Amino acid sequence: MSQEPITTVSIVSKLSKRYPAAECTLDWNTPLELLVSTMLAAQCTDKRVNQVGKTLYQKYKCPEDFLKVSQEELEVDIHSCGSFRVKARAIQETCTTIINDFDGEVPRTMKQMLTLRGVGRKTAAVVLHTAFGVVEGIPIDTHNIRLLNRLGLADSQNQDKIELQMMETTPKKDWPKLSHLLVAHGRAVCSARNRDCPNCPFQENCPSSQTQGKTDLWKGKKTSKVRKITTR
């Protein structure tokens, strides 16, 4: 049995070979589209958001377009993404701030991004890196939280706490890659309902490995009160 400890560095190394194309799976053409799609993706699949985006961005091409309609009309357009009232209000307030404070352009720093309504560190980190190549954080989503707990690298359900831990142990150049790789592995192998441990490169030393007769460290936590993953 391999005794090599699991680290964020080993995760990036091993999963990069398995998922060489792991990256943001939201479709976008402009930074604004990516920002709005990332906001819509809270508690919604990227697949659904991409479907909605096909028609949404034909109608809304700039921040002003989102403000020309009523909140109710925008709610109808994004209804299938869930939490549509909260998301519609956040999108319109964000567009107002972009127009008033950033000359109509999506801001390019974490500090500026966090002034936008409905935008937290996860959303900001995704947009900054994917749209502008700026690395200022690690997007911690539900896949990241589950896998990092199962792998024994986190013992928390709090996004901010986990992000800080991972930033301290991961080379900055790999921050976005770590998140994307964990998402890919969480979807393909280490899902919420199933641990396909025989197909996992960490099966020998993972503290949640079924092949080693280990108990799922995420079991129980997933049914307790988890901090809601939102865009803020």
URVEN-V380602 format. One record per residue. N is the residue number from 0. RES is the residue in one letter. PSI is psi in whole degrees, 0 to 359 (NA if undefined). OMEGA is omega in degrees with one decimal (none if undefined). Layout:
BEGIN
n = <N | N>
res = <RES | RES>
psi = <PSI | PSI>
omega = <OMEGA | OMEGA>
END
This chain:
BEGIN
n = <0 | 1 | 2 | 3 | 4 | 5 | 6 | 7 | 8 | 9 | 10 | 11 | 12 | 13 | 14 | 15 | 16 | 17 | 18 | 19 | 20 | 21 | 22 | 23 | 24 | 25 | 26 | 27 | 28 | 29 | 30 | 31 | 32 | 33 | 34 | 35 | 36 | 37 | 38 | 39 | 40 | 41 | 42 | 43 | 44 | 45 | 46 | 47 | 48 | 49 | 50 | 51 | 52 | 53 | 54 | 55 | 56 | 57 | 58 | 59 | 60 | 61 | 62 | 63 | 64 | 65 | 66 | 67 | 68 | 69 | 70 | 71 | 72 | 73 | 74 | 75 | 76 | 77 | 78 | 79 | 80 | 81 | 82 | 83 | 84 | 85 | 86 | 87 | 88 | 89 | 90 | 91 | 92 | 93 | 94 | 95 | 96 | 97 | 98 | 99 | 100 | 101 | 102 | 103 | 104 | 105 | 106 | 107 | 108 | 109 | 110 | 111 | 112 | 113 | 114 | 115 | 116 | 117 | 118 | 119 | 120 | 121 | 122 | 123 | 124 | 125 | 126 | 127 | 128 | 129 | 130 | 131 | 132 | 133 | 134 | 135 | 136 | 137 | 138 | 139 | 140 | 141 | 142 | 143 | 144 | 145 | 146 | 147 | 148 | 149 | 150 | 151 | 152 | 153 | 154 | 155 | 156 | 157 | 158 | 159 | 160 | 161 | 162 | 163 | 164 | 165 | 166 | 167 | 168 | 169 | 170 | 171 | 172 | 173 | 174 | 175 | 176 | 177 | 178 | 179 | 180 | 181 | 182 | 183 | 184 | 185 | 186 | 187 | 188 | 189 | 190 | 191 | 192 | 193 | 194 | 195 | 196 | 197 | 198 | 199 | 200 | 201 | 202 | 203 | 204 | 205 | 206 | 207 | 208 | 209 | 210 | 211 | 212 | 213 | 214 | 215 | 216 | 217 | 218 | 219 | 220 | 221 | 222 | 223 | 224 | 225 | 226 | 227 | 228 | 229 | 230 | 231>
res = <M | S | Q | E | P | I | T | T | V | S | I | V | S | K | L | S | K | R | Y | P | A | A | E | C | T | L | D | W | N | T | P | L | E | L | L | V | S | T | M | L | A | A | Q | C | T | D | K | R | V | N | Q | V | G | K | T | L | Y | Q | K | Y | K | C | P | E | D | F | L | K | V | S | Q | E | E | L | E | V | D | I | H | S | C | G | S | F | R | V | K | A | R | A | I | Q | E | T | C | T | T | I | I | N | D | F | D | G | E | V | P | R | T | M | K | Q | M | L | T | L | R | G | V | G | R | K | T | A | A | V | V | L | H | T | A | F | G | V | V | E | G | I | P | I | D | T | H | N | I | R | L | L | N | R | L | G | L | A | D | S | Q | N | Q | D | K | I | E | L | Q | M | M | E | T | T | P | K | K | D | W | P | K | L | S | H | L | L | V | A | H | G | R | A | V | C | S | A | R | N | R | D | C | P | N | C | P | F | Q | E | N | C | P | S | S | Q | T | Q | G | K | T | D | L | W | K | G | K | K | T | S | K | V | R | K | I | T | T | R>
psi = <132 | 136 | 10 | 123 | 146 | 127 | 168 | 329 | 317 | 328 | 311 | 317 | 311 | 318 | 337 | 327 | 326 | 323 | 68 | 339 | 15 | 123 | 181 | 130 | 10 | 138 | 137 | 156 | 335 | 158 | 325 | 318 | 317 | 318 | 310 | 317 | 322 | 323 | 320 | 335 | 352 | 124 | 31 | 150 | 150 | 325 | 315 | 316 | 319 | 323 | 316 | 321 | 333 | 322 | 329 | 316 | 0 | 331 | 321 | 105 | 345 | 166 | 322 | 326 | 323 | 342 | 352 | 341 | 163 | 160 | 324 | 321 | 319 | 323 | 318 | 319 | 334 | 12 | 317 | 354 | 355 | 159 | 40 | 330 | 312 | 317 | 320 | 316 | 317 | 319 | 315 | 321 | 323 | 316 | 324 | 316 | 319 | 319 | 313 | 324 | 340 | 28 | 33 | 6 | 144 | 127 | 162 | 19 | 156 | 316 | 316 | 319 | 323 | 354 | 351 | 137 | 131 | 7 | 116 | 189 | 323 | 307 | 316 | 316 | 320 | 310 | 315 | 314 | 313 | 319 | 326 | 356 | 21 | 125 | 107 | 5 | 175 | 121 | 108 | 112 | 189 | 323 | 314 | 313 | 313 | 310 | 319 | 327 | 317 | 323 | 356 | 14 | 350 | 150 | 54 | 160 | 12 | 121 | 311 | 318 | 315 | 318 | 316 | 318 | 314 | 326 | 329 | 336 | 359 | 132 | 137 | 325 | 339 | 2 | 307 | 321 | 318 | 312 | 312 | 321 | 320 | 322 | 314 | 316 | 325 | 326 | 321 | 324 | 307 | 67 | 172 | 324 | 341 | 135 | 104 | 63 | 324 | 338 | 16 | 133 | 351 | 13 | 331 | 330 | 9 | 131 | 356 | 15 | 123 | 323 | 341 | 10 | 28 | 150 | 141 | 115 | 343 | 344 | 130 | 313 | 324 | 339 | 354 | 181 | 102 | 140 | 124 | 129 | 109 | 179 | 358 | NA>
omega = <178.3 | 178.7 | 179.6 | -178.7 | 176.6 | 177.0 | 176.7 | 178.1 | 179.4 | 176.6 | 179.8 | -178.1 | -175.2 | -177.4 | 176.2 | 178.8 | -178.3 | -177.0 | -175.7 | -177.7 | -178.2 | -179.9 | 177.2 | -176.2 | 174.8 | 176.9 | 179.3 | 176.0 | 179.9 | 176.6 | 178.8 | 177.9 | 179.7 | 179.1 | -179.0 | 179.9 | 178.7 | 175.8 | 179.2 | -174.5 | 176.5 | -176.4 | 178.9 | -179.2 | 175.6 | 180.0 | 179.4 | 179.6 | 179.1 | 177.5 | 178.9 | -177.6 | -178.6 | 179.2 | -177.0 | -174.2 | 168.0 | -178.6 | -176.5 | -174.9 | -178.7 | -178.8 | -178.9 | -178.8 | -179.9 | -178.4 | 179.0 | -177.3 | 175.7 | 176.4 | -179.2 | 179.2 | 177.8 | 177.9 | 178.9 | -176.8 | -177.5 | -171.2 | -173.4 | 178.4 | 178.9 | -179.3 | -169.2 | 179.4 | 179.1 | -177.6 | 179.4 | 179.5 | -179.4 | -179.7 | -178.9 | 178.2 | 176.6 | 179.5 | 176.5 | 179.1 | 179.2 | 179.6 | -173.6 | -172.1 | -173.3 | 175.8 | 175.7 | -178.5 | 175.7 | -177.1 | -171.8 | 175.0 | 179.4 | -178.7 | 179.9 | -179.8 | -176.4 | 174.0 | -178.5 | 179.3 | 177.4 | -179.2 | 174.9 | -174.8 | -179.7 | 179.4 | -179.1 | -178.3 | 178.8 | -176.7 | -177.6 | -177.8 | -173.9 | -176.5 | -171.7 | -178.9 | -179.3 | -179.6 | 179.6 | 179.3 | 177.6 | 178.4 | -179.5 | 179.5 | -176.7 | 177.2 | 179.0 | -178.7 | -178.3 | -176.1 | -179.4 | 174.3 | 179.1 | -179.0 | 177.8 | -179.7 | 177.2 | 175.6 | -175.1 | 174.8 | -176.1 | -177.3 | -174.9 | -179.6 | -179.9 | 179.6 | 179.8 | 177.7 | -177.4 | 177.8 | -179.1 | -174.6 | -175.8 | 175.2 | -174.0 | -179.1 | -177.3 | -177.7 | 180.0 | -177.7 | 179.5 | -179.2 | -178.2 | -179.6 | 178.2 | 176.5 | -179.7 | -179.2 | 178.4 | 178.5 | -172.6 | -170.1 | -171.4 | -175.4 | -178.9 | -176.2 | -173.3 | 172.5 | 178.8 | -171.8 | 179.0 | 179.4 | -178.0 | -179.8 | -179.4 | -172.1 | -175.9 | -176.0 | 176.4 | -179.7 | 176.3 | -172.5 | 174.8 | -177.9 | 176.6 | 177.8 | -177.2 | 175.5 | 179.6 | 179.9 | 179.3 | -179.3 | -177.4 | 179.2 | -175.8 | 179.8 | 176.5 | -176.7 | -179.3 | 175.8 | -176.8 | 179.7 | -178.3 | 179.2 | 178.4 | none>
END
